[in-house]
Amino acid sequence: MKTSFVLPADIEPLSRDPKATSPGRRINLHHSMCFGCGADAPVGLRIDVIAGEGLTVSASMKVEDWMQGGPGVIHGGLLSTAFDEVMGTSPLLLRMPVVTGHLEIDYAKPIPLGSTVQFTGEILGGVRRKVYTRAVAHLGDPQEPVAAAHGLFIAIDLEKHFAGYRDRAVHPSGHQNGA
Ligand SMILES: CCCCCCCC(=O)SCCNC(=O)CCNC(=O)[C@H](O)C(C)(C)COP(=O)(O)OP(=O)(O)OC[C@H]1O[C@@H](n2cnc3c(N)ncnc32)[C@H](O)[C@@H]1OP(=O)(O)O
């Protein structure tokens, strides 16, 4: 599949943390109201990202009617959100919290409503706080990808990064902090 994404020349291999989620198990994410993975989000993708061997992950997503973009097919922005979730979760195999710095999607084929998209993702390496990832999506045949993505994620200090926003956080009760 064609892509314009270029990995840096100084990229270095990264290693799975020994305490990372075991292969085959769901990687527990940040909070239940997340649009990408949260079970309590009123609207969301509810993607479970499963740890694979090494620095790999996998996930699947049923394409529901509300995800429609063009007639009968998924909206491209929603697919990019799914890729963001899949790739953004993978650095937890390094036990490293990250946020998205840069995301690139290559769309190869329309994805019909009602289909189930299968994702595989992997960490390609890192440079300082930067983690480079890739993911591919298919509809059942890994030899026939429908889309692919590259993501650059930046390691953060969770407490500091969200310090100025936590009072706006929405909870399953529907209330904001302090509301
Ligand atoms: C557990 C989480 C699961 C996540 C799944 C979903 C993920 C998300 O949707 S996260 C939400 C979307 N993303 C965001 O809100 C991030 C907003 N951006 C920011 O907060 C900041 O720009 C942040 C934290 C990424 C970087 O800022 P800062 O900490 O000051 O670091 P900074 O020094 O600018 O950058 C660090 C390195 O990354 C590089 N970098 C930063 N942004 C980019 C970019 N867009 N493209 C390329 N390189 C970048 C910098 O050049 C620098 O590289 P180097 O080490 O070579 O100098």
The ligand as an SDF file (V2000), in Angstrom:
LIG
                    3D

 57 59  0  0  0  0  0  0  0  0999 V2000
   -3.1340    5.9390   26.7350 C   0  0  0  0  0  0  0  0  0  0  0  0
   -3.5500    6.8150   25.5850 C   0  0  0  0  0  0  0  0  0  0  0  0
   -4.2660    6.1920   24.3640 C   0  0  0  0  0  0  0  0  0  0  0  0
   -4.3680    7.2230   23.3560 C   0  0  0  0  0  0  0  0  0  0  0  0
   -5.2060    7.0230   22.1600 C   0  0  0  0  0  0  0  0  0  0  0  0
   -5.7150    8.3360   21.6500 C   0  0  0  0  0  0  0  0  0  0  0  0
   -4.5950    9.3380   21.6100 C   0  0  0  0  0  0  0  0  0  0  0  0
   -5.0670   10.7390   21.4960 C   0  0  0  0  0  0  0  0  0  0  0  0
   -6.0360   11.0310   20.8290 O   0  0  0  0  0  0  0  0  0  0  0  0
   -4.1640   11.9090   22.3800 S   0  0  0  0  0  0  0  0  0  0  0  0
   -5.0240   13.4380   21.9690 C   0  0  0  0  0  0  0  0  0  0  0  0
   -4.4800   14.1230   20.7740 C   0  0  0  0  0  0  0  0  0  0  0  0
   -3.1360   14.6430   20.9950 N   0  0  0  0  0  0  0  0  0  0  0  0
   -2.9100   15.7290   21.7570 C   0  0  0  0  0  0  0  0  0  0  0  0
   -3.8020   16.3220   22.3440 O   0  0  0  0  0  0  0  0  0  0  0  0
   -1.4860   16.1830   21.8700 C   0  0  0  0  0  0  0  0  0  0  0  0
   -1.3990   17.7090   21.7850 C   0  0  0  0  0  0  0  0  0  0  0  0
    0.0330   18.0990   21.7090 N   0  0  0  0  0  0  0  0  0  0  0  0
    0.7350   18.2820   22.8330 C   0  0  0  0  0  0  0  0  0  0  0  0
    0.2250   18.2110   23.9460 O   0  0  0  0  0  0  0  0  0  0  0  0
    2.2110   18.5540   22.6710 C   0  0  0  0  0  0  0  0  0  0  0  0
    2.4670   19.1020   21.3910 O   0  0  0  0  0  0  0  0  0  0  0  0
    3.0840   17.2600   22.8520 C   0  0  0  0  0  0  0  0  0  0  0  0
    2.9070   16.6940   24.2750 C   0  0  0  0  0  0  0  0  0  0  0  0
    2.7090   16.1880   21.8220 C   0  0  0  0  0  0  0  0  0  0  0  0
    4.5550   17.6040   22.6170 C   0  0  0  0  0  0  0  0  0  0  0  0
    4.8810   18.7330   23.3770 O   0  0  0  0  0  0  0  0  0  0  0  0
    6.1550   18.7610   24.3820 P   0  0  0  0  0  0  0  0  0  0  0  0
    5.9390   17.8300   25.5130 O   0  0  0  0  0  0  0  0  0  0  0  0
    6.4010   20.1900   24.7070 O   0  0  0  0  0  0  0  0  0  0  0  0
    7.3290   18.1430   23.5370 O   0  0  0  0  0  0  0  0  0  0  0  0
    8.1330   18.7240   22.2830 P   0  0  0  0  0  0  0  0  0  0  0  0
    9.5200   19.0090   22.7630 O   0  0  0  0  0  0  0  0  0  0  0  0
    7.3800   19.7820   21.5460 O   0  0  0  0  0  0  0  0  0  0  0  0
    8.1470   17.4260   21.3500 O   0  0  0  0  0  0  0  0  0  0  0  0
    8.8390   16.2470   21.7390 C   0  0  0  0  0  0  0  0  0  0  0  0
    9.4180   15.6600   20.4640 C   0  0  0  0  0  0  0  0  0  0  0  0
    8.3150   15.3090   19.6060 O   0  0  0  0  0  0  0  0  0  0  0  0
    8.4320   15.9760   18.3400 C   0  0  0  0  0  0  0  0  0  0  0  0
    7.0760   16.3230   17.8820 N   0  0  0  0  0  0  0  0  0  0  0  0
    6.0720   16.8710   18.5960 C   0  0  0  0  0  0  0  0  0  0  0  0
    4.9730   17.0050   17.8270 N   0  0  0  0  0  0  0  0  0  0  0  0
    5.3060   16.5310   16.5900 C   0  0  0  0  0  0  0  0  0  0  0  0
    4.6140   16.4050   15.3520 C   0  0  0  0  0  0  0  0  0  0  0  0
    3.3330   16.7760   15.2180 N   0  0  0  0  0  0  0  0  0  0  0  0
    5.2740   15.8720   14.2860 N   0  0  0  0  0  0  0  0  0  0  0  0
    6.5570   15.4920   14.4090 C   0  0  0  0  0  0  0  0  0  0  0  0
    7.2790   15.5800   15.5530 N   0  0  0  0  0  0  0  0  0  0  0  0
    6.6540   16.0970   16.6340 C   0  0  0  0  0  0  0  0  0  0  0  0
    9.2770   17.2130   18.6480 C   0  0  0  0  0  0  0  0  0  0  0  0
    9.9230   17.6930   17.4660 O   0  0  0  0  0  0  0  0  0  0  0  0
   10.2670   16.6340   19.6560 C   0  0  0  0  0  0  0  0  0  0  0  0
   11.2340   15.8590   18.9500 O   0  0  0  0  0  0  0  0  0  0  0  0
   12.7900   15.8080   19.3380 P   0  0  0  0  0  0  0  0  0  0  0  0
   12.9330   14.8900   20.4990 O   0  0  0  0  0  0  0  0  0  0  0  0
   13.4240   15.2460   18.1190 O   0  0  0  0  0  0  0  0  0  0  0  0
   13.1870   17.2280   19.6500 O   0  0  0  0  0  0  0  0  0  0  0  0
  1  2  1  0
  2  3  1  0
  3  4  1  0
  4  5  1  0
  5  6  1  0
  6  7  1  0
  7  8  1  0
  8  9  2  0
  8 10  1  0
 10 11  1  0
 11 12  1  0
 12 13  1  0
 13 14  1  0
 14 15  2  0
 14 16  1  0
 16 17  1  0
 17 18  1  0
 18 19  1  0
 19 20  2  0
 19 21  1  0
 21 22  1  0
 21 23  1  0
 23 24  1  0
 23 25  1  0
 23 26  1  0
 26 27  1  0
 27 28  1  0
 28 29  2  0
 28 30  1  0
 28 31  1  0
 31 32  1  0
 32 33  2  0
 32 34  1  0
 32 35  1  0
 35 36  1  0
 36 37  1  0
 37 38  1  0
 37 52  1  0
 38 39  1  0
 39 40  1  0
 39 50  1  0
 40 41  1  0
 40 49  1  0
 41 42  2  0
 42 43  1  0
 43 44  1  0
 43 49  2  0
 44 45  1  0
 44 46  2  0
 46 47  1  0
 47 48  2  0
 48 49  1  0
 50 51  1  0
 50 52  1  0
 52 53  1  0
 53 54  1  0
 54 55  2  0
 54 56  1  0
 54 57  1  0
M  END
$$$$
